[in-house]
């Protein structure tokens, strides 16, 4: 297969399939005359997106900002704690159970509490941070422990300090694992932010995407809802 | 004649789970020799090597170093064990880097080590771009950068094909002849041990101990002629016989 044909199938094929799926959706809605409050057609969703762009773009920015702030905090906290765990086993034994407790606690269960303790925007940020934090922590910790044991022996043979071992061996070995954690954490930070926003239900200046979704849902404005979930 | 570089005096190793890997091992490593530890799996030959390297401490007995403390030792593992994200040059530089030598200062030693194993021209290649034999060469070069008086190899060629292994055997003998390094080599191949060594220590298993030692009288650099000679065949027979006797006793 030539290079250009390869590129063609790489970009064109998924695009064609995506357009085909949208077209099928549009046809089903029109042929069966499904009302827009049950299932809006893609064309209607697109139209609503353009019409309401001024309010939606502001909310999008709010949610994205919270997502990225939470992800940034999760990277610093998760990777930092993983390094701490790798350097001191007792730290891992003492604190890892807390990380697991946080991980298995449903975020919707603690979001209302956080909303009581904190300002709503901070609470949303903390929720998004909590869900993004664990995959980054556990993946980085796994990566730091994954260094080839023979290479660890080699470092011991040359009497390398734990710090040198971390810099020259464990951190580079952990990088692919960390990036895997980042990929999962990035998606989760967005979900965490949206779920927390729904729980917070805050309106006005700092209203994020989730608030717009809830608001539109109350008014049976389903095209707006759909556009946001996609 | 000066004393051995290192002597294991009734060195024993019992692991935490109660398994005894070695029992009261007496072994001298003499200056300039090529000593092979030959034995079946689980006979403690690797444990003995790791003790000499300082990677494992004896639970009984002791090691006596001629110099008082352990000098620099080079160690080659069963796998090439290279940093996958670093070039050949950086991998060979690693031991010097860990001891705080700058890149500029280390340059000549690193280049020389790479030249000794015949990898000149591949300095900037990454491990994934090398064949199995070349990776092992890089690993040997890394063990040689510090010019250690003692080189320890733990079944380094076990995973390589026969042809590559024979070539590396010859190259290792040539290296030894050029540098005069004392070598301790672990293998479970009778043929390899006879081809390389000046002395073979044959291990028996459970608990690990030396059953017999065999001196090999042959020129330092050997070749096809030695491999085909009656003397080689005779040494192989004797080593093989001793090995089977040791295993029989263990079973």
Interface residues (C-beta under 8 A of the other chain):
Chain A: X148 X150 X151 X153 X154 X155 X156 X157 X158 X159 X160 X164 X168 X169 X172
Chain B: X53 X54 X55 X73 X75 X77 X78 X79 X81 X83 X85 X94 X95 X97 X98 X99
